[in-house]
Amino acid sequence: MRLIFAGTPAVALPALDTIAASGHELVAVVTRPDAPAGRGRGLVRSPVGAWADERGIEVLTPQRPREPEFQNRLRELDVDCVPVVAYGALVPPDALAIPRFGWINLHFSLLPAWRGAAPVQQAVLHGDELTGASVFQLEEGLDTGPVFGTVTDLIRPTDTSGDLLERLAHSGAGLLVAVLDALAAGTARAVPQPADGISHAPKLTAADGEVRWSDPAFAVDRRIRACTPAPGAWTTFRGDRVKLGPVRPVADGPELKPGELLVERGRVLAGTATTPVTLGEVRAAGKRAMPATDWARGVRVATGELFA
């Protein structure tokens, strides 16, 4: 089939690589416009746009998919389908109707669970044990279209959002191409999503990354893993913000107040509402990330000091 791929961040690249090797004809990509990045705030191409540039594939960067110029180009390219992975813009019905098979979206949850922008982060934050990816027909509603197929994955006790998303990006890429193959063969069948089991996954903000030491240890652990690598978990120490990497709950640790720090041989503990957690990496403002033991030695943590 003739395809245009719609996507923006690096998580979309495994799907692009798989489509490029599949035998389908990729004639263009659609991605978000170049955006300021880095210290100089210069305009930077999205990872999907850069991937296409390197291969001489046309890159379309409409501010909004409703723009007449974009839709006219979509018609001119005469494609069969637009597969989508993390494009980042709402597609209006008139644009959805242009390709023969519409737009099909790879979403990183088992729909109708976790519809929205941050399905992997919310699954980790809420302690889900099972997740996966779904390919569905894009329609006007938010992740509401009928589903062509799914793959599943267990969420491991140490998984960060980044770990889980990387696995799903690769397994979902295979699913996406399988659905494209089925559409080409005329064997694809989409099933409406059930009316129950719906949950929503709003994007996590920097405020969501603040560790709540008054939560139990399991909730502290989940929050930090859910916010790793983005938006990043953090707390304050001596009035300054420090970023935290994943921690490990300690079932038999000493009794500590929420946020209380204890430096022991080979580890640094922080108290929660239940048992303490062992800190992993700590990154103070303007500093590189380092093991918690090195950080504690450098700042000379005093007995009874607290994370706020």
C-alpha positions in Angstrom: 0.0 0.0 0.0 1.0 3.6 -0.5 1.4 5.2 3.0 2.1 8.5 4.7 3.3 8.1 8.3 2.2 10.5 11.0 4.4 10.8 14.1 6.7 13.1 15.9 8.9 11.8 18.8 11.6 9.1 18.9 9.2 6.5 20.2 7.7 6.5 16.7 11.0 5.5 15.0 10.7 1.7 15.6 7.4 1.8 13.7 9.0 3.8 10.9 11.9 1.4 10.6 9.5 -1.6 10.5 7.2 0.0 7.9 10.2 0.9 5.7 11.3 -2.7 5.7 7.8 -4.1 5.2 7.4 -3.7 1.4 4.7 -1.0 1.7 5.5 2.2 -0.1 6.2 5.1 2.2 5.8 8.3 0.2 5.9 11.0 3.0 5.7 11.7 6.7 3.6 14.1 8.6 5.1 15.5 11.8 4.8 18.5 14.1 6.6 21.7 12.9 10.2 22.3 13.9 10.3 23.6 17.4 12.9 25.5 19.6 15.2 23.3 21.6 18.5 23.4 23.5 20.2 26.3 25.1 20.3 28.3 22.0 16.5 27.7 21.4 17.2 27.1 17.7 14.5 25.4 15.6 15.0 21.6 15.6 13.5 19.0 13.4 11.4 16.3 15.1 13.0 12.8 15.3 10.4 11.6 12.7 11.2 14.5 10.4 14.9 14.0 10.7 14.5 10.3 9.9 12.7 11.2 6.7 15.2 13.9 5.8 18.0 11.3 6.0 16.2 9.1 3.5 15.0 11.7 1.1 11.4 11.2 2.0 9.0 14.2 1.8 8.2 15.8 5.2 4.9 17.6 5.8 4.7 19.9 8.8 1.3 21.6 9.0 0.6 23.7 12.0 -2.8 22.0 12.0 -4.1 19.1 9.9 -7.1 21.1 9.0 -5.1 23.4 6.8 -6.3 23.3 3.1 -2.8 23.2 1.8 -2.0 20.0 3.8 -5.2 18.3 2.9 -4.7 19.1 -0.8 -1.2 17.5 -0.7 -2.7 14.5 1.1 -5.1 14.1 -1.8 -2.3 14.6 -4.4 -0.2 11.9 -2.8 -3.1 9.5 -3.3 -2.3 7.2 -0.4 -4.2 4.2 0.9 -3.6 4.7 4.6 -1.9 6.9 7.2 -0.4 4.9 10.1 0.0 7.1 13.2 2.3 6.9 16.2 2.4 9.8 18.7 1.7 12.5 16.1 0.6 15.0 18.7 -2.2 16.9 16.9 -6.0 16.2 16.5 -6.9 15.2 13.0 -10.3 16.5 11.7 -12.9 14.3 10.0 -12.3 15.7 6.6 -8.6 14.8 6.7 -9.4 11.4 8.2 -11.6 10.6 5.2 -9.0 11.3 2.5 -7.0 8.0 2.5 -8.8 4.9 1.3 -8.4 3.1 4.6 -8.3 6.3 6.8 -5.8 6.8 9.6 -4.9 4.0 11.9 -3.3 4.7 15.3 -0.8 2.7 17.4 -1.7 3.5 21.0 0.3 2.2 24.0 -2.4 0.8 26.1 -5.1 -2.0 26.0 -8.0 0.2 24.9 -10.4 1.4 26.3 -8.0 1.6 29.2 -5.8 4.8 29.4 -7.1 6.8 26.5 -5.1 10.0 26.2 -1.6 11.4 26.0 0.3 9.4 28.7 -1.0 5.8 28.8 2.3 4.2 29.8 3.0 6.7 32.6 -0.5 6.3 34.1 -0.3 2.6 33.9 3.0 2.6 35.9 1.7 5.3 38.3 -1.5 3.3 39.1 0.3 0.0 39.6 -1.1 -1.9 36.6 0.3 -5.4 36.2 -0.6 -5.8 32.5 -0.6 -3.4 29.6 0.1 -3.5 25.9 -0.5 -1.7 22.6 -3.6 -1.3 20.4 -4.0 -0.4 16.7 -7.3 1.2 16.1 -9.2 3.3 13.5 -8.6 6.9 14.2 -11.9 8.9 14.5 -12.9 12.3 15.9 -13.2 11.0 19.5 -10.2 10.7 21.7 -8.8 7.2 21.2 -12.4 5.9 20.8 -12.2 4.1 17.4 -12.7 0.3 16.8 -9.6 -1.8 17.4 -7.9 -4.0 14.8 -5.5 -5.8 17.2 -3.5 -5.7 20.4 -0.3 -7.0 21.9 0.2 -7.4 25.7 3.1 -6.9 28.0 3.6 -7.5 31.7 4.7 -4.4 33.7 7.8 -5.4 35.7 8.3 -4.3 39.3 11.3 -2.2 38.3 9.9 -0.8 35.0 10.2 2.9 34.4 7.9 4.6 31.9 10.9 4.8 29.6 11.6 1.1 29.9 8.1 0.0 29.2 7.5 2.5 26.3 10.7 1.2 24.6 9.4 -2.4 24.7 5.9 -1.4 23.5 7.3 0.8 20.7 9.0 -2.3 19.2 6.2 -4.9 19.8 3.6 -2.3 18.7 5.6 -1.7 15.5 5.1 -5.3 14.4 1.4 -5.1 15.3 1.0 -2.0 13.2 2.6 -3.6 10.1 0.5 -6.7 10.6 -2.7 -4.6 10.5 -1.4 -2.8 7.4 -0.8 -6.2 5.8 -4.3 -7.3 6.7 -5.9 -4.1 5.3 -4.0 -4.7 2.0 -5.2 -8.3 1.9 -8.8 -7.3 2.8 -8.8 -9.5 5.9 -8.6 -6.7 8.6 -11.6 -6.5 11.0 -12.0 -3.8 13.6 -14.0 -4.5 16.8 -15.7 -1.6 18.6 -14.3 -0.8 22.0 -16.3 -2.0 25.0 -18.4 0.5 26.9 -16.8 -0.5 30.3 -13.3 -0.3 31.5 -12.7 3.2 30.1 -9.9 5.2 31.8 -8.2 8.4 30.8 -4.5 9.2 30.8 -3.7 13.0 31.0 -0.2 14.1 30.5 1.9 14.2 33.6 3.2 17.6 34.5 6.3 18.7 36.5 4.0 19.1 39.5 3.1 15.4 39.2 6.7 14.6 39.5 7.0 15.9 43.1 7.6 13.0 45.4 5.0 12.8 48.2 6.9 11.3 51.2 3.7 11.0 53.2 2.6 8.3 50.7 3.4 4.7 51.4 6.6 3.3 49.9 4.9 1.5 47.0 3.3 4.7 45.9 6.5 6.7 46.1 8.2 4.0 44.1 5.5 4.0 41.4 5.4 7.8 41.1 9.2 8.0 40.6 9.2 5.2 38.0 6.2 6.7 36.2 7.9 10.1 35.9 11.2 8.6 34.6 12.5 9.9 32.3 9.8 12.5 31.9 8.7 14.8 33.4 11.2 13.7 36.0 10.7 13.0 39.7 11.9 15.5 42.2 11.9 16.7 45.8 13.6 19.5 47.8 16.6 19.4 50.1 17.7 22.4 52.0 15.4 24.5 50.0 16.7 23.5 46.6 15.1 21.1 44.1 16.9 17.7 43.5 15.9 15.1 40.9 15.5 11.5 41.8 16.0 8.3 39.9 14.1 5.1 40.7 14.1 3.9 44.3 13.7 0.5 45.9 11.3 -0.1 48.8 12.9 -1.7 51.8 10.6 -4.1 53.7 12.9 -4.5 56.8 14.3 -1.0 57.0 14.5 1.2 60.1 11.5 3.3 61.1 11.9 6.8 59.6 9.6 9.9 59.4 8.3 10.7 55.9 11.2 12.3 54.0 13.7 11.6 56.8 17.2 10.6 55.4 19.5 8.0 56.9 22.9 7.4 55.5 24.1 3.8 56.1 27.1 1.9 54.7 26.4 1.5 51.0 23.0 3.0 50.9 20.9 6.1 51.6 17.3 5.6 53.0 14.4 8.0 52.8 11.3 7.6 55.0 7.7 7.3 53.7 4.4 6.7 55.4 5.3 3.0 55.7 8.7 1.5 55.2 11.7 3.4 53.8 13.0 3.4 50.3 16.6 3.1 49.2 17.6 6.0 46.9 19.1 5.4 43.5 20.5 8.3 41.6 20.3 11.9 42.8 20.8 15.0 40.7 21.2 18.4 42.3 20.5 21.5 40.4 23.3 22.2 37.9 25.0 18.9 38.7 25.3 15.6 37.0 23.3 12.6 38.3 25.2 10.5 40.8 24.7 7.5 43.1 22.8 8.6 46.3 25.8 7.6 48.4 28.1 9.9 46.5 25.5 12.7 46.7 25.0 12.2 50.5 28.8 12.2 51.1 29.2 15.5 49.1 26.4 17.4 50.9 27.2 15.8 54.3 23.6 14.8 55.2 23.1 15.3 58.9 21.2 13.0 61.1 17.5 13.7 61.0 17.6 15.9 57.8 14.5 15.7 55.6 13.5 15.8 52.0 10.5 18.2 51.9 
